[in-house]
Amino acid sequence: MLRGLMQDDYPLTLGHVLGRMRTLNAGAEIVTLREADGARTRASFGEVVGRIDRLAAGLAAHGIGEGDRVGTFAWNSQEHVELYMAIPCLGAVLHTLNIRLFPEQLAYVINHAQDRIVFVDDSLVPLLDRVSDQLTTVELFVIIGDGPAGNLHPTVRYEEFLAAEPIDAYPAVEERSAAALCYTSGTTGNPKGVMYSHRSTVLHAFSTGLAEALGVTSADRVLPIVPQFHANAWGLVHGSCLIGASLVMPGRFLQAAPLAELITSERVTLSGAVPTIWMDLLRHLDAHPETDTSSLTKVVCGGAAVPRALMEPLEQRHGITLVQAWGMTETSPLGSVAHPPAGSTGEERWSYRLSQGKIAPLVEARIVADDGTPLPWDGASAGELQVRGPWIAAGYYEDPQGSVEKFADGWLRTGDVATIDSRGYIRITDRTKDIIKSGGEWISSVELENELMAHPAVREAAVIAMPDERYTERPLGCVVAEGDLSVEDLRAHLSDRVAKWWIPDAFAFIDEVPKTSVGKFDKKVLRARLTDGELEVQTATEAARG
Ligand code: ADP
């Protein structure tokens, strides 16, 4: 081999990102919303780095070093960014804890990761308190803020934990060493740990700057609504620190009104959140059309399929263009982004924007049949989506069983069923566990949900499988109605939108679609309610079914 003559051993570590925050990006700022009345704090990256150095010294004084896991139980805030940098730059591992986990799962992940310290926002102390007596490895709780410490023990306040003097020097860190850990809710069994390396994190952060991806620039003011515990806020924090964009952090204020106010007053240019948040914002903006959101030009939305009934009105009535992206905790999470191809217009353009997007640079994807055969990229053949690349997980942390199930031949088995077209655009039809198999054929619950939500009187819709003697399974539409709505209305609405045999015979009108810990529709809960007879199912009359 004739070797390239390049600095291929230059380490891709978060130390590089911290270095840029200290120098080139020192003038960017982090704004954090602190109080319901709009009170907020501001600090330049330069000031923040000073605190990161003192935090690192505090951690080192406590004996935290290479490979130690340190938990965070916190909203998006300046302190959480400080933790994002100080912990990995010491060679330790930042373990972001999902604040909405059930208590038993929360205790499980802290014990499984063997967290030595947990940093907790004072407003979240009661949630952590519920499991504090089950934690076997935590030596110290560091409380961010002045609120009560509950029964947590021993505790110290964040501002006291920061050492008086900055750390002398950070240790040299190998790029393949662990930087961050995030557990994902497994379909079965316990949550599974995804262990990001410095290298994967830096490469992923770098990709956020691609216009083809999220397009973060140093001129941006980025509002990560997606929590820092949900796949590292989709790379928006690391990307902003690397590139020098300012961060606007919403703290615990994730309702539409304070978010809209933040967008206006901080002139936010780029944001990211799951569809349920933008649904709330759409309703809020419809009620307050005078709100100025003109600064917001790049908005990424993903984590669940983005309905046209959200994208279209948000754009037409409020000038906010959502860009759909697909990813998973296991994919760091950026896998694909739905920028439509050049030259596409009208309905064709919509069809690309409503897809899960084009496979991102450095990510490879394929779809495979049940027997493992790769399927053609013809936009029609559907199979399990599998991905690989430098920021895709290779296994789960200390979980051989889970790793065997989800990883094969160097590919991550996503559990999503999808088609890929000749241009590399992915369209997810379902998750394997949500598929409805009716009379031997598949019905896409995602497509049915999108079509149902296009009805003006449907606020939310989730479609699940209902056992059926004749067809094995039939779809059941669970609908949150915003007015008078009958089974016949819904069936008539679907009649010219989907194949006749897809149209559900049965619907359940519910008050709200249950949500998961990160705000996605939780069909598990709906299925359990159906099994337990808690859903009031209304069936179309025989005559209407025809
Ligand atoms: P969880 O499994 O707890 O939801 P993740 O946040 O990692 O954890 O979820 C990843 C899954 O979310 C994907 O496998 C996919 O099913 C779904 N998903 C993510 N983005 C999209 C999207 N744009 N459209 C449809 N589904 C999506």
Boltz pocket constraint, residues with backbone or C-beta under 6 A from the ligand:
constraints:
  - pocket:
      binder: B
      contacts: [[A, 184], [A, 185], [A, 301], [A, 302], [A, 303], [A, 304], [A, 305], [A, 306], [A, 324], [A, 325], [A, 326], [A, 327], [A, 328], [A, 329], [A, 330], [A, 355], [A, 356], [A, 414], [A, 415], [A, 416], [A, 428], [A, 430], [A, 431], [A, 516], [A, 518], [A, 520]]
      max_distance: 6.0
